[in-house]
Amino acid sequence: MIRILLILFFVLITAEGICQGLQVMVSEKKTGRRIVLMAENMTNDTLNVFFMVNADGYRKSASKPVIKDIPPKAKVPMVTLIELTDVPSQYTYDLIINKEKRNLNFTYEKQAKDIQKFIEGRIVVFATNTCEKCDVLAQRLQEKRISHRVHNITEDAILYNQFMRLIERDLKEETRIRFPVIWNKDRVIFGYDDLEAILIELQ
């Protein structure tokens, strides 16, 4: 009996640890062909989150990142997707909880000025922790001694948000964001299919 109680105690402690580690839950609210992705803060603290969707088969591919403060125990809409007819649809998303509270009250001019200092005349690779192509590209650029910077948006989503704000005027509704997002000195490239071809382009 004592052994059973101890087992139950450890199970409850483990379950509590899992619940504590779960900070934000993402769910979808679907009405017809419209899907609203919702983020729910499961904690008692306000969380600052970065949310980015990569979508196929939708009228709007959510090409711009979203950064929001989510109040405690609140559920807020992040992105709305509208399915295209007679086209297979799927999406993936990246959600990052910013560890530090940042001042997000940037003006567009300040954002543009800050990011231009970072990317002007350079090759910058914007990567995520789960992007294998990002790691491969960064390694090959290093091997070929091609000068570049790698910025992991999982660690700092703010700079990436500034970058997207800078290029948003050039984005079209059908633009598909793929990682790595590469800034090649004066223009942006979203992902790649042929590694050798992209290396030649970046030389």
C-alpha positions as CSV (number, residue, x, y, z in Angstrom):
1,M,0.0,0.0,0.0
2,I,2.8,2.4,0.9
3,R,4.6,1.5,-2.3
4,I,1.4,2.3,-4.3
5,L,1.0,5.6,-2.6
6,L,4.7,6.5,-3.3
7,I,4.2,5.7,-7.0
8,L,1.1,7.8,-7.1
9,F,3.0,10.7,-5.4
10,F,5.8,10.5,-8.0
11,V,3.3,10.4,-10.9
12,L,1.5,13.5,-9.6
13,I,4.8,15.3,-9.1
14,T,5.9,14.4,-12.7
15,A,2.5,15.5,-14.1
16,E,2.8,18.8,-12.2
17,G,6.3,19.4,-13.7
18,I,5.0,18.8,-17.2
19,C,2.1,21.2,-16.7
20,Q,4.5,23.8,-15.3
21,G,6.7,23.5,-18.4
22,L,3.7,24.1,-20.7
23,Q,3.5,27.8,-21.0
24,V,1.6,28.5,-24.3
25,M,-0.9,26.3,-26.1
26,V,-1.8,26.9,-29.7
27,S,-5.2,25.9,-31.1
28,E,-7.2,26.6,-34.2
29,K,-10.7,28.0,-34.5
30,K,-12.1,27.0,-37.9
31,T,-15.1,28.6,-39.6
32,G,-15.7,27.4,-43.2
33,R,-12.4,28.0,-45.0
34,R,-11.1,30.5,-42.4
35,I,-8.8,29.3,-39.7
36,V,-7.8,31.5,-36.7
37,L,-4.7,30.3,-34.8
38,M,-5.1,31.1,-31.1
39,A,-2.4,31.2,-28.5
40,E,-3.3,30.6,-24.9
41,N,-1.1,31.7,-22.0
42,M,-1.3,28.9,-19.4
43,T,0.8,30.8,-16.8
44,N,0.1,33.6,-14.2
45,D,2.5,35.9,-15.9
46,T,2.3,38.1,-19.1
47,L,4.3,36.4,-21.8
48,N,5.9,38.0,-24.8
49,V,5.7,35.6,-27.8
50,F,7.0,35.5,-31.4
51,F,4.7,33.6,-33.8
52,M,5.5,32.7,-37.4
53,V,3.4,30.5,-39.7
54,N,4.7,28.8,-42.9
55,A,1.6,27.9,-44.9
56,D,0.7,26.1,-48.2
57,G,-2.7,26.2,-49.9
58,Y,-3.9,29.3,-48.2
59,R,-4.9,32.7,-49.6
60,K,-2.7,34.4,-47.1
61,S,0.5,32.7,-46.0
62,A,1.0,34.8,-42.9
63,S,4.3,36.0,-44.3
64,K,4.8,38.5,-41.5
65,P,5.9,37.5,-38.0
66,V,3.7,38.4,-35.1
67,I,5.0,39.5,-31.7
68,K,2.4,40.0,-28.9
69,D,2.1,40.2,-25.2
70,I,-0.3,37.6,-24.0
71,P,-1.9,38.4,-20.6
72,P,-2.0,35.7,-17.8
73,K,-4.6,32.9,-18.5
74,A,-5.7,34.7,-21.7
75,K,-6.4,33.3,-25.2
76,V,-5.7,35.6,-28.1
77,P,-5.8,35.3,-31.9
78,M,-2.4,35.4,-33.6
79,V,-2.9,34.7,-37.3
80,T,-5.9,34.1,-39.7
81,L,-5.5,31.7,-42.6
82,I,-8.0,31.4,-45.5
83,E,-7.9,28.1,-47.4
84,L,-7.8,28.1,-51.2
85,T,-10.4,25.9,-53.0
86,D,-9.4,22.6,-54.6
87,V,-5.8,23.0,-53.2
88,P,-4.3,20.8,-50.5
89,S,-3.5,22.9,-47.5
90,Q,-1.1,22.5,-44.6
91,Y,0.9,24.7,-42.2
92,T,3.6,24.7,-39.6
93,Y,4.4,27.3,-37.1
94,D,7.3,28.6,-34.9
95,L,6.4,29.9,-31.5
96,I,9.1,31.5,-29.3
97,I,8.6,32.8,-25.8
98,N,11.0,35.7,-25.4
99,K,13.0,35.2,-22.3
100,E,13.4,38.9,-21.6
101,K,10.8,41.7,-21.8
102,R,11.8,43.9,-24.6
103,N,10.6,47.4,-25.6
104,L,8.5,46.6,-28.6
105,N,7.3,50.2,-29.2
106,F,9.6,50.8,-32.2
107,T,8.7,53.2,-34.8
108,Y,9.1,52.0,-38.4
109,E,11.9,54.5,-38.9
110,K,13.8,53.2,-35.9
111,Q,13.3,49.6,-36.9
112,A,14.7,50.3,-40.4
113,K,17.7,52.2,-39.0
114,D,18.5,49.5,-36.5
115,I,18.3,46.6,-38.9
116,Q,20.1,48.4,-41.7
117,K,23.2,48.6,-39.5
118,F,23.0,44.9,-39.0
119,I,22.5,43.7,-42.6
120,E,23.9,46.5,-44.9
121,G,26.2,45.0,-47.5
122,R,26.4,41.7,-45.7
123,I,25.2,38.1,-46.1
124,V,22.9,37.3,-43.1
125,V,21.3,33.9,-42.5
126,F,18.2,34.0,-40.3
127,A,17.9,30.5,-38.8
128,T,15.8,28.5,-36.3
129,N,16.8,25.7,-33.9
130,T,14.8,23.2,-35.9
131,C,16.1,24.1,-39.4
132,E,18.6,21.6,-40.8
133,K,19.1,23.5,-44.0
134,C,20.1,26.5,-41.9
135,D,22.9,24.5,-40.2
136,V,24.1,23.0,-43.5
137,L,24.2,26.4,-45.2
138,A,26.1,28.0,-42.3
139,Q,28.6,25.2,-42.3
140,R,29.3,25.3,-46.0
141,L,29.6,29.1,-46.0
142,Q,32.2,28.8,-43.2
143,E,34.0,26.0,-45.2
144,K,34.1,28.2,-48.3
145,R,35.2,31.2,-46.2
146,I,32.3,33.3,-47.4
147,S,31.8,36.2,-45.0
148,H,28.4,36.0,-43.3
149,R,26.4,36.3,-40.1
150,V,24.0,33.8,-38.7
151,H,21.1,35.1,-36.6
152,N,19.1,32.5,-34.6
153,I,15.6,33.9,-34.3
154,T,14.8,31.3,-31.6
155,E,17.2,33.3,-29.3
156,D,16.2,36.7,-30.4
157,A,13.0,37.2,-32.5
158,I,13.0,41.0,-32.2
159,L,15.7,41.6,-34.8
160,Y,14.0,39.2,-37.2
161,N,10.7,41.1,-36.7
162,Q,12.6,44.3,-37.6
163,F,14.0,42.7,-40.7
164,M,10.5,41.5,-41.9
165,R,9.2,45.0,-41.3
166,L,12.0,46.4,-43.4
167,I,11.2,44.1,-46.4
168,E,7.4,43.9,-46.0
169,R,6.8,46.4,-48.8
170,D,8.4,44.0,-51.2
171,L,6.4,41.0,-50.0
172,K,3.4,39.7,-52.1
173,E,0.4,38.0,-50.7
174,E,1.5,34.7,-52.2
175,T,5.1,35.0,-50.8
176,R,6.0,31.8,-48.9
177,I,8.4,32.2,-46.1
178,R,11.0,29.4,-45.9
179,F,14.0,29.0,-43.7
180,P,16.7,29.9,-43.9
181,V,15.8,33.4,-44.7
182,I,18.9,34.8,-46.4
183,W,19.7,38.5,-46.8
184,N,22.2,38.6,-49.8
185,K,23.7,42.1,-49.4
186,D,20.8,43.9,-51.0
187,R,17.9,41.4,-51.5
188,V,16.2,38.6,-49.6
189,I,16.0,34.9,-50.5
190,F,13.5,32.6,-48.8
191,G,15.0,29.1,-48.4
192,Y,16.7,27.0,-51.1
193,D,16.4,23.7,-52.9
194,D,19.9,23.4,-54.4
195,L,22.7,24.0,-51.9
196,E,25.5,24.3,-54.5
197,A,23.4,26.8,-56.5
198,I,22.7,29.0,-53.5
199,L,26.4,28.9,-52.5
200,I,27.4,30.2,-56.0
201,E,24.7,32.9,-55.7
202,L,26.1,34.0,-52.4
203,Q,29.8,34.2,-53.5
